[in-house]
Amino acid sequence: MRDDTTEDMLAAQRRILHRIGPAGRLAMVFELSDNLRLLAAAGVRHRHPQWSDRVVEREVVRLMIGDDLFRQAYGKEPAAT
């Protein structure tokens, strides 16, 4: 048991997740992923308000996949201008 969640609440969560089924759970995963990208983009825009939308999108990708994979995919240093 998690320290901050009772057994009753864990059971309720399991029932709900079971009831929504695999498709519903997958939809939740995609929604969480979209929200994470939006949050990351907002943070990048806050730190770099002068950057274009394209540069912000590339920086979000870099943050998600890391510098090494970013360089392999884009063939450039991650530094944005």
TIDREN-476443 format. One record per residue: x, z, y of N, C-alpha, C, O, CB in turn; residue in one letter. Coordinates in steps of 0.2 Angstrom, whole numbers, plus 5000, padded with zeros to 4 digits. Glycine has a CB too. Layout:
! TIDREN-476443
+------+------+------+------+------+------+------+------+------+------+------+------+------+------+------+------+
!  n.u !  n.w !  n.v ! ca.u ! ca.w ! ca.v !  c.u !  c.w !  c.v !  o.u !  o.w !  o.v ! cb.u ! cb.w ! cb.v ! type !
+------+------+------+------+------+------+------+------+------+------+------+------+------+------+------+------+
!    X !    Z !    Y !    X !    Z !    Y !    X !    Z !    Y !    X !    Z !    Y !    X !    Z !    Y !    a !
...
+------+------+------+------+------+------+------+------+------+------+------+------+------+------+------+------+
This chain:
! TIDREN-476443
+------+------+------+------+------+------+------+------+------+------+------+------+------+------+------+------+
!  n.u !  n.w !  n.v ! ca.u ! ca.w ! ca.v !  c.u !  c.w !  c.v !  o.u !  o.w !  o.v ! cb.u ! cb.w ! cb.v ! type !
+------+------+------+------+------+------+------+------+------+------+------+------+------+------+------+------+
! 5004 ! 5000 ! 4994 ! 5000 ! 5000 ! 5000 ! 5004 ! 5000 ! 5006 ! 5010 ! 5003 ! 5007 ! 4995 ! 5006 ! 5000 !    m !
! 5002 ! 4996 ! 5011 ! 5006 ! 4996 ! 5018 ! 5004 ! 5003 ! 5021 ! 4998 ! 5005 ! 5020 ! 5004 ! 4990 ! 5022 !    r !
! 5009 ! 5005 ! 5025 ! 5008 ! 5012 ! 5028 ! 5002 ! 5012 ! 5033 ! 4999 ! 5017 ! 5035 ! 5014 ! 5014 ! 5031 !    d !
! 5001 ! 5006 ! 5036 ! 4996 ! 5005 ! 5042 ! 4989 ! 5003 ! 5040 ! 4985 ! 5001 ! 5044 ! 4999 ! 5001 ! 5047 !    d !
! 4988 ! 5001 ! 5033 ! 4982 ! 4998 ! 5031 ! 4980 ! 5002 ! 5025 ! 4983 ! 5004 ! 5020 ! 4983 ! 4991 ! 5029 !    t !
! 4973 ! 5004 ! 5025 ! 4970 ! 5008 ! 5019 ! 4969 ! 5003 ! 5013 ! 4969 ! 4997 ! 5014 ! 4964 ! 5012 ! 5021 !    t !
! 4969 ! 5006 ! 5008 ! 4967 ! 5002 ! 5002 ! 4960 ! 4999 ! 5002 ! 4959 ! 4993 ! 5000 ! 4967 ! 5007 ! 4995 !    e !
! 4955 ! 5002 ! 5006 ! 4949 ! 4999 ! 5007 ! 4949 ! 4993 ! 5011 ! 4946 ! 4988 ! 5010 ! 4944 ! 5004 ! 5010 !    d !
! 4953 ! 4993 ! 5016 ! 4954 ! 4987 ! 5021 ! 4958 ! 4982 ! 5017 ! 4956 ! 4976 ! 5018 ! 4958 ! 4989 ! 5027 !    m !
! 4963 ! 4983 ! 5013 ! 4966 ! 4978 ! 5009 ! 4962 ! 4975 ! 5005 ! 4962 ! 4969 ! 5004 ! 4972 ! 4981 ! 5006 !    l !
! 4957 ! 4979 ! 5001 ! 4952 ! 4976 ! 4997 ! 4948 ! 4971 ! 5001 ! 4946 ! 4966 ! 4998 ! 4949 ! 4981 ! 4993 !    a !
! 4946 ! 4973 ! 5006 ! 4941 ! 4969 ! 5010 ! 4945 ! 4963 ! 5013 ! 4942 ! 4957 ! 5012 ! 4939 ! 4973 ! 5017 !    a !
! 4951 ! 4963 ! 5014 ! 4955 ! 4957 ! 5016 ! 4955 ! 4952 ! 5010 ! 4954 ! 4946 ! 5011 ! 4962 ! 4959 ! 5019 !    q !
! 4957 ! 4955 ! 5004 ! 4957 ! 4951 ! 4999 ! 4951 ! 4947 ! 4997 ! 4950 ! 4941 ! 4995 ! 4959 ! 4955 ! 4992 !    r !
! 4945 ! 4951 ! 4998 ! 4938 ! 4948 ! 4997 ! 4937 ! 4942 ! 5001 ! 4935 ! 4937 ! 4999 ! 4933 ! 4953 ! 4997 !    r !
! 4939 ! 4943 ! 5008 ! 4937 ! 4938 ! 5013 ! 4942 ! 4932 ! 5011 ! 4939 ! 4926 ! 5012 ! 4939 ! 4941 ! 5020 !    i !
! 4948 ! 4933 ! 5010 ! 4953 ! 4928 ! 5009 ! 4950 ! 4924 ! 5002 ! 4951 ! 4918 ! 5002 ! 4960 ! 4930 ! 5008 !    l !
! 4948 ! 4927 ! 4997 ! 4945 ! 4924 ! 4991 ! 4939 ! 4920 ! 4993 ! 4938 ! 4914 ! 4991 ! 4944 ! 4929 ! 4986 !    h !
! 4935 ! 4923 ! 4997 ! 4928 ! 4920 ! 4999 ! 4930 ! 4913 ! 5003 ! 4926 ! 4908 ! 5002 ! 4924 ! 4924 ! 5003 !    r !
! 4935 ! 4913 ! 5007 ! 4936 ! 4907 ! 5011 ! 4939 ! 4901 ! 5007 ! 4939 ! 4896 ! 5009 ! 4940 ! 4908 ! 5017 !    i !
! 4942 ! 4903 ! 5001 ! 4945 ! 4898 ! 4997 ! 4951 ! 4895 ! 4999 ! 4954 ! 4897 ! 5005 ! 4940 ! 4893 ! 4996 !    g !
! 4954 ! 4891 ! 4995 ! 4961 ! 4888 ! 4997 ! 4961 ! 4884 ! 5003 ! 4965 ! 4884 ! 5007 ! 4963 ! 4884 ! 4991 !    p !
! 4955 ! 4880 ! 5004 ! 4955 ! 4876 ! 5010 ! 4955 ! 4880 ! 5016 ! 4958 ! 4878 ! 5021 ! 4949 ! 4871 ! 5009 !    a !
! 4951 ! 4885 ! 5016 ! 4950 ! 4890 ! 5022 ! 4957 ! 4893 ! 5023 ! 4959 ! 4894 ! 5029 ! 4945 ! 4895 ! 5021 !    g !
! 4960 ! 4895 ! 5018 ! 4967 ! 4898 ! 5019 ! 4972 ! 4893 ! 5022 ! 4976 ! 4895 ! 5026 ! 4969 ! 4901 ! 5013 !    r !
! 4972 ! 4887 ! 5019 ! 4976 ! 4882 ! 5022 ! 4975 ! 4881 ! 5029 ! 4979 ! 4880 ! 5033 ! 4976 ! 4876 ! 5018 !    l !
! 4968 ! 4880 ! 5031 ! 4966 ! 4879 ! 5038 ! 4969 ! 4885 ! 5043 ! 4971 ! 4884 ! 5048 ! 4959 ! 4879 ! 5039 !    a !
! 4969 ! 4891 ! 5040 ! 4972 ! 4897 ! 5044 ! 4979 ! 4896 ! 5045 ! 4982 ! 4897 ! 5050 ! 4970 ! 4903 ! 5040 !    m !
! 4983 ! 4894 ! 5040 ! 4990 ! 4892 ! 5040 ! 4991 ! 4887 ! 5046 ! 4996 ! 4888 ! 5050 ! 4993 ! 4890 ! 5033 !    v !
! 4988 ! 4882 ! 5046 ! 4989 ! 4876 ! 5051 ! 4987 ! 4879 ! 5058 ! 4991 ! 4877 ! 5062 ! 4985 ! 4870 ! 5049 !    f !
! 4982 ! 4883 ! 5058 ! 4980 ! 4886 ! 5065 ! 4986 ! 4890 ! 5067 ! 4987 ! 4890 ! 5073 ! 4973 ! 4889 ! 5064 !    e !
! 4988 ! 4895 ! 5063 ! 4994 ! 4899 ! 5065 ! 5000 ! 4895 ! 5067 ! 5003 ! 4897 ! 5072 ! 4995 ! 4904 ! 5059 !    l !
! 5001 ! 4890 ! 5063 ! 5007 ! 4886 ! 5065 ! 5006 ! 4882 ! 5072 ! 5011 ! 4882 ! 5076 ! 5008 ! 4880 ! 5059 !    s !
! 5000 ! 4880 ! 5073 ! 4999 ! 4877 ! 5080 ! 5000 ! 4882 ! 5085 ! 5003 ! 4880 ! 5090 ! 4992 ! 4874 ! 5080 !    d !
! 4997 ! 4888 ! 5084 ! 4998 ! 4893 ! 5089 ! 5005 ! 4895 ! 5090 ! 5007 ! 4897 ! 5096 ! 4994 ! 4899 ! 5087 !    n !
! 5009 ! 4895 ! 5085 ! 5016 ! 4897 ! 5086 ! 5020 ! 4892 ! 5090 ! 5024 ! 4893 ! 5094 ! 5019 ! 4898 ! 5079 !    l !
! 5018 ! 4885 ! 5089 ! 5021 ! 4880 ! 5092 ! 5019 ! 4881 ! 5100 ! 5023 ! 4880 ! 5104 ! 5019 ! 4873 ! 5090 !    r !
! 5013 ! 4882 ! 5101 ! 5010 ! 4883 ! 5108 ! 5014 ! 4889 ! 5111 ! 5016 ! 4888 ! 5117 ! 5003 ! 4884 ! 5108 !    l !
! 5015 ! 4894 ! 5108 ! 5018 ! 4900 ! 5111 ! 5025 ! 4899 ! 5112 ! 5028 ! 4900 ! 5117 ! 5017 ! 4906 ! 5106 !    l !
! 5029 ! 4895 ! 5107 ! 5036 ! 4893 ! 5108 ! 5036 ! 4889 ! 5114 ! 5041 ! 4890 ! 5118 ! 5039 ! 4890 ! 5102 !    a !
! 5032 ! 4884 ! 5115 ! 5032 ! 4879 ! 5121 ! 5031 ! 4883 ! 5127 ! 5035 ! 4881 ! 5132 ! 5027 ! 4873 ! 5120 !    a !
! 5027 ! 4887 ! 5127 ! 5025 ! 4891 ! 5133 ! 5032 ! 4895 ! 5135 ! 5033 ! 4896 ! 5141 ! 5019 ! 4896 ! 5133 !    a !
! 5035 ! 4898 ! 5131 ! 5041 ! 4902 ! 5132 ! 5047 ! 4897 ! 5135 ! 5050 ! 4899 ! 5139 ! 5044 ! 4905 ! 5126 !    g !
! 5047 ! 4891 ! 5132 ! 5052 ! 4887 ! 5134 ! 5051 ! 4884 ! 5141 ! 5055 ! 4884 ! 5145 ! 5053 ! 4880 ! 5129 !    v !
! 5044 ! 4883 ! 5142 ! 5042 ! 4881 ! 5149 ! 5044 ! 4886 ! 5154 ! 5045 ! 4885 ! 5160 ! 5035 ! 4879 ! 5149 !    r !
! 5042 ! 4892 ! 5152 ! 5044 ! 4898 ! 5157 ! 5051 ! 4899 ! 5159 ! 5053 ! 4900 ! 5164 ! 5041 ! 4905 ! 5153 !    h !
! 5055 ! 4898 ! 5154 ! 5062 ! 4898 ! 5155 ! 5065 ! 4892 ! 5158 ! 5070 ! 4893 ! 5162 ! 5066 ! 4899 ! 5148 !    r !
! 5062 ! 4886 ! 5157 ! 5065 ! 4880 ! 5160 ! 5059 ! 4876 ! 5163 ! 5057 ! 4871 ! 5160 ! 5068 ! 4876 ! 5155 !    h !
! 5056 ! 4878 ! 5169 ! 5051 ! 4875 ! 5172 ! 5052 ! 4868 ! 5174 ! 5048 ! 4864 ! 5175 ! 5048 ! 4879 ! 5178 !    p !
! 5058 ! 4866 ! 5175 ! 5060 ! 4859 ! 5177 ! 5060 ! 4854 ! 5171 ! 5061 ! 4848 ! 5173 ! 5067 ! 4860 ! 5181 !    q !
! 5060 ! 4856 ! 5165 ! 5061 ! 4852 ! 5160 ! 5054 ! 4848 ! 5159 ! 5049 ! 4850 ! 5160 ! 5062 ! 4856 ! 5153 !    w !
! 5055 ! 4842 ! 5157 ! 5049 ! 4837 ! 5155 ! 5046 ! 4840 ! 5149 ! 5049 ! 4843 ! 5145 ! 5051 ! 4830 ! 5155 !    s !
! 5040 ! 4837 ! 5148 ! 5036 ! 4839 ! 5141 ! 5040 ! 4836 ! 5135 ! 5040 ! 4840 ! 5130 ! 5029 ! 4836 ! 5142 !    d !
! 5043 ! 4831 ! 5136 ! 5047 ! 4828 ! 5130 ! 5053 ! 4833 ! 5128 ! 5054 ! 4834 ! 5122 ! 5049 ! 4821 ! 5132 !    r !
! 5056 ! 4835 ! 5133 ! 5062 ! 4839 ! 5132 ! 5060 ! 4846 ! 5130 ! 5063 ! 4849 ! 5125 ! 5066 ! 4841 ! 5139 !    v !
! 5054 ! 4849 ! 5132 ! 5051 ! 4855 ! 5129 ! 5049 ! 4854 ! 5122 ! 5051 ! 4858 ! 5118 ! 5045 ! 4857 ! 5134 !    v !
! 5046 ! 4848 ! 5120 ! 5044 ! 4847 ! 5113 ! 5051 ! 4847 ! 5109 ! 5051 ! 4850 ! 5103 ! 5041 ! 4841 ! 5113 !    e !
! 5056 ! 4844 ! 5111 ! 5062 ! 4844 ! 5107 ! 5065 ! 4851 ! 5106 ! 5068 ! 4852 ! 5101 ! 5067 ! 4839 ! 5110 !    r !
! 5065 ! 4854 ! 5112 ! 5068 ! 4861 ! 5111 ! 5064 ! 4866 ! 5106 ! 5066 ! 4870 ! 5103 ! 5068 ! 4865 ! 5118 !    e !
! 5057 ! 4865 ! 5106 ! 5053 ! 4868 ! 5102 ! 5055 ! 4866 ! 5094 ! 5055 ! 4871 ! 5090 ! 5045 ! 4867 ! 5103 !    v !
! 5056 ! 4860 ! 5093 ! 5058 ! 4858 ! 5087 ! 5065 ! 4861 ! 5085 ! 5065 ! 4863 ! 5079 ! 5059 ! 4850 ! 5086 !    v !
! 5069 ! 4861 ! 5090 ! 5076 ! 4864 ! 5088 ! 5075 ! 4872 ! 5086 ! 5078 ! 4874 ! 5082 ! 5080 ! 4863 ! 5094 !    r !
! 5071 ! 4875 ! 5090 ! 5070 ! 4882 ! 5089 ! 5067 ! 4883 ! 5082 ! 5068 ! 4888 ! 5078 ! 5065 ! 4885 ! 5094 !    l !
! 5062 ! 4878 ! 5080 ! 5059 ! 4879 ! 5073 ! 5064 ! 4877 ! 5067 ! 5063 ! 4881 ! 5062 ! 5053 ! 4875 ! 5073 !    m !
! 5068 ! 4872 ! 5068 ! 5072 ! 4870 ! 5062 ! 5079 ! 4872 ! 5063 ! 5083 ! 4872 ! 5058 ! 5071 ! 4863 ! 5062 !    i !
! 5081 ! 4875 ! 5068 ! 5088 ! 4877 ! 5069 ! 5093 ! 4871 ! 5071 ! 5091 ! 4865 ! 5071 ! 5091 ! 4880 ! 5063 !    g !
! 5099 ! 4873 ! 5074 ! 5103 ! 4868 ! 5077 ! 5106 ! 4863 ! 5072 ! 5106 ! 4857 ! 5074 ! 5109 ! 4872 ! 5080 !    d !
! 5108 ! 4865 ! 5066 ! 5111 ! 4861 ! 5061 ! 5106 ! 4855 ! 5059 ! 5108 ! 4849 ! 5059 ! 5114 ! 4865 ! 5055 !    d !
! 5100 ! 4857 ! 5057 ! 5096 ! 4852 ! 5055 ! 5093 ! 4848 ! 5061 ! 5092 ! 4842 ! 5060 ! 5089 ! 4856 ! 5052 !    l !
! 5093 ! 4851 ! 5067 ! 5091 ! 4847 ! 5073 ! 5096 ! 4842 ! 5074 ! 5095 ! 4836 ! 5075 ! 5091 ! 4852 ! 5079 !    f !
! 5103 ! 4843 ! 5074 ! 5108 ! 4838 ! 5075 ! 5108 ! 4833 ! 5069 ! 5109 ! 4827 ! 5071 ! 5115 ! 4842 ! 5074 !    r !
! 5106 ! 4835 ! 5063 ! 5106 ! 4830 ! 5058 ! 5100 ! 4825 ! 5059 ! 5100 ! 4819 ! 5058 ! 5105 ! 4833 ! 5051 !    q !
! 5094 ! 4828 ! 5062 ! 5088 ! 4824 ! 5063 ! 5089 ! 4819 ! 5069 ! 5087 ! 4814 ! 5070 ! 5082 ! 4828 ! 5064 !    a !
! 5092 ! 4822 ! 5075 ! 5092 ! 4819 ! 5081 ! 5099 ! 4816 ! 5083 ! 5100 ! 4812 ! 5088 ! 5090 ! 4824 ! 5087 !    y !
! 5104 ! 4818 ! 5079 ! 5111 ! 4816 ! 5081 ! 5114 ! 4818 ! 5087 ! 5119 ! 4815 ! 5090 ! 5111 ! 4808 ! 5080 !    g !
! 5111 ! 4823 ! 5091 ! 5114 ! 4825 ! 5097 ! 5114 ! 4833 ! 5097 ! 5112 ! 4836 ! 5093 ! 5109 ! 4823 ! 5103 !    k !
! 5118 ! 4835 ! 5102 ! 5118 ! 4842 ! 5103 ! 5111 ! 4844 ! 5106 ! 5108 ! 4841 ! 5109 ! 5124 ! 4844 ! 5109 !    e !
! 5109 ! 4850 ! 5104 ! 5103 ! 4853 ! 5106 ! 5102 ! 4854 ! 5113 ! 5096 ! 4855 ! 5116 ! 5101 ! 4859 ! 5102 !    p !
! 5107 ! 4854 ! 5117 ! 5107 ! 4856 ! 5124 ! 5102 ! 4851 ! 5128 ! 5103 ! 4845 ! 5127 ! 5113 ! 4856 ! 5128 !    a !
! 5097 ! 4853 ! 5131 ! 5092 ! 4849 ! 5135 ! 5094 ! 4849 ! 5142 ! 5097 ! 4853 ! 5145 ! 5085 ! 4851 ! 5134 !    a !
! 5092 ! 4844 ! 5145 ! 5094 ! 4843 ! 5153 ! 5087 ! 4842 ! 5156 ! 5087 ! 4841 ! 5163 ! 5099 ! 4837 ! 5154 !    t !
+------+------+------+------+------+------+------+------+------+------+------+------+------+------+------+------+
